[in-house]
Amino acid sequence: MRDHVLWIFLVLLTLTGCRQGQETTGTINEGQSVYYWRTDLHLDSTERAFLRTHHINKVYCRYFDVVMGDDGPQPNATITFSDTLPTDVGLVPTVYITEDCMHAPHPGLAEKVVRRICQMNETNDLGPVTEIQIDCDYTARSRKVYYDFLKGIHYQLSIINCQLSTTIRLHQLSMPVPPVDYGVMMIYNTGDPGKFMERNPILDIRDVVPYLRWLPDYQLPLAAAYPVYSWQREIHGVRIEHTVEADDILRVKTAVESKRPELRRSIITYCLDKENINRYQPETYEAIYHH
């Protein structure tokens, strides 16, 4: 019993940087959000203006990846913080975990991930962590290990009133819901890159519609994330750039919200970047966020 109490004390001490002054409700913070997926947090004037203009209240910021190494899962590509967000914009540490890390249990991994996030916030004077998001393209093979991993994180965060969210890819909608407070449905990278001549691999409504039958009965609060990025690759010496037309994004958005109307209240775009901002008219972003 004494060892158990000591363990709880050590966890609380380690996670002090995550403490929030009020209890969480397990619901989604409605509003407009963005992902930030670069390895240095630094915003130029265009990006700061975008946050103001579109009333962005949350940034899901990739802190680091977790990849398989010779000795098991290890952090990779950790972000540096050359800049800070506006004071009225919330920061959500987000961690991408490769699917092969979830092929077998790794005791202590959940605690290590949370501790590292909290230490990064403390080191960079970023304030307390109020939420963590985990991103993983889990499959039927890795789902159980991943869900157990999420339970470990969720337990630690629940002690100190922090929320946990995870990404939900379309093919994961047919699986049991993960043990988190809410999910972010990733409505991008929906197609097969090998069939780029037939369909846009970033987003094509024909690839989305077959999964929407699962959406009405999916028993987890959801936000929706839409792509505003381009994808370049070289094939036989010819560089091909994939982008998504504004009308295609809005057509998919309409189809998704017809099955789950509350998704229009929690919208995220992937991802915050000057080039992505300039790719579309401001009216397009307004339509994505507000219509």
N, C-alpha and C positions, 0 to 999 in steps of 0.2 A: 504493500500500500504506500509505504514511504517513497519507494522508487517511482511509483506511478505519479504521485504528487510532484516529485522533483522533475519528472519528464514534462508534465504540464507546465510547470513554472519555466523551464528552459524554452519550451516552444513559445510561450507568451513573451518571454524576454527577447527572443530572436525576432519575433514578429511585431515588436513595438512600433516599427515604422509603418505598419499597416493599419494602426488603430484609427478608427473613425469616431467622431463624437456623438453619433446617433445611430440607432439601429436601422439596418436595411430592411426592405419590405419584400425582396425577392421579385420585384417587378422591374420593367424596363424604364429607363429614363427617356421619356418620349422627346423627340426633337430631331435635329439634323446633326449628323456626325460624319467623320471621315476616317479612313485608315491612313497611317503614315508608315511607309515601308522602306525608308532609307536607313543607312547605317550611321548617319549623323543627324541629330535634330537641329535643323537650321532652317528658318523660314525667311524667304525674301519678301519684298514689299507686295508682290502680286499674291503670294500665298496668305499673307496677313490680311490683305484687303478681302480676299475670298472668305476668310473666316468671319470677318465683320459683316460683309454684304449678305451672306446667306445664313447668318445667325447660327453658326456652328457652335454647339455647346459641348461636344465631346470629340476627342481624338483617340482612336485606338492605335497605339504606337508600338510597333514591333521592337521589343527590347533585345531579344536574342533568339536564335534557333537552338533546338536540342537535336543533335544528330548522333548516330551510332559511331563510337570509336572502338579501338582495340579493347578498352577496359569497360565498355558499356556506354550508355548515353552521356554526352558531354555538351557543354554550351559552345556555340559557334556564332561568329558574325555579330558580336555584341555592339549595340549602339553606343555612340558617344553623344554628349549633350553640350553642343556649342551655343545653344539658344534655349529659351523658355517659351512656353505658350502664353497667350494672354491670360490674365488672371481669372477671367470669366469662362474659360474653356477647360473642361475636365480632361485629365490624362488617364487613359486606361492602359497599363502595361499589358502587352500581348506577346505571347510566346508561341512560335511555330515548332511543332514536334514532328519529326519524320515518322512515317507509319511503321518503319521497321523497328523503332524504339519500343513499340507496343506489341511485339511478337512474343515477349516474355516479360513477367513482372520484374521490376527493379526496385527492391525495397529501399525506402528513403528518398526516392527520386522526387516525389511530390514535395516533401519538406525542403529539399535542396532548391527546387525551382522557386518556391515562395520566398525562402530566405534570401536567395540571390536578387530577386526583384526588390525586396524591401531594403536590402543593402545598397542597391543601385539608387533608389530614391533618397536614402539617407545621405549617401556620398555626394550626390548631385543637388542636394537641398531642394528636392522636388515636392516635399510635403508628404502627408500620409497617403497610402494606397487605399482606395475605397472599392476597387474592383480589379480583378485580373481576368484576362481572356486567354484561353488556350485554343490553338488552331492545329487541327490534325485531320488528315484525310484517312480516317480509320475505315476499316473494312469489316466484313463479317468475321474474318480471322482475328483481327486485332481489337474488336469492339469490347470484349469483356475486360481485357487487360487495361484498355484505355479508360473504360468507365470506372474500374477500380482505382486507377490513378486519379481520375477526377474526384472520386469520393474522398481520397486522401487530401487533396487540395481543398475541397469544399469544407471538410471538417475543420481544418486549421483556420480557414477564413471565417467560418461561422462563429468561432470563439471570439473573434475580434471584430465582428460585424462588417466584414467585407464580402462583396458579391463575387460570384464566379459565373462567367459565361463561356460558351464554346461556339465554334463555327459549326454550321450544319450544311453540308453539301447536298445537292439534290438527291443523289443516290442513297443518302443516309436517312431520308425521310421515311423509308419503309422499315427502318429498324426501330427498336424500342428507344424511347427518349433518354438522353444522357442525364446524369445526376447533377444538374447545374440550375442556377436561378433562371437563366434564359439562354436562348440560342440566337445566333446571327446566321440567317440563311444566305449562303453565298450564291448569288445568281450570276455567276460568271465562270469562265473556263468550262463551259457546258458541253463543248463539242470535241470531236476527235481531230487533233491537229493533222493527222494523215489524210483527212477528207476536207482540207481547206478549200479545195476547188468547188465543193458542193455546198458547204455551209461555213459560216463564220465560227471558228473554234472558241472565240471569246464569248459570244452570245448569239444564239439563234432560237427564236421562239419554238421552232419545231423540235429542238432538243429539250426545251423546258416543259412544254405542255404535258408530255407523258407522266411526269412526276407530280403534277399538281393534284392528282386524285388523292394523294396522301395528305395534302395540306390541311383540309378542314378538320380532320380528326387527330392531327399531331398535337399531343397533349403537353405542349411546352410554350411559354411566351416566346415570341419571335420578333426580331428586327429583320430588315431586308437590306442586303448590300448589292449595289449595282456597279458595273464596270464603266470607268471613264478613261481607261488607259489604252495604249496601243501596244501591239506585240510585233516585233520585228524578228525575222529569221532569214537565213540565206539558204537557197535551194539551187544547186547546180550553178552557182555563181550569180544568181539573180536574187536581190534582196526584196523580200515581200513584207509589207506592213499590213497588219490587221488592225482595223479600228471598227468601232460600232457606231452606226448612224443613230442620231438622237431619236428618230422615230422608232427605231427598233427597240431601244431601251424603254421608251414610253409604252410601246405595244406590249412588251413583256410585263412591265409594271402593272398595266391595266389587267392583264390576264391573272397575275399573281394575286392582286388585291380583290379580284372577283371571287376568289376562293377564300381569302383571309383578309377582310376589309381593314382590320386594325393594323395591318402592316404599313399602311400609309402614314401612320403616326410616328414610326421609328425607322428612319431612312439613313443609310450610310452609303457613301461613294468610295470606291477604291480606284486610285488613292490620291492624296493631296500632293500635287506637284505642279509647277508652273506650266509645263507643257500640256498636262491634262486640263488645267484650267482654261488655257487658251484654245483648246481643241473644240470647245463648244461655246455657244452664245450664252450669256448670263441667263437668258430666258429658258434655256434648256435645263440648267441647274435648278432654276425656280420650279420648273414643271416636275423634275425628278423629286424634289424635296417637298413640294407643297400641293401637288395635284394627283 
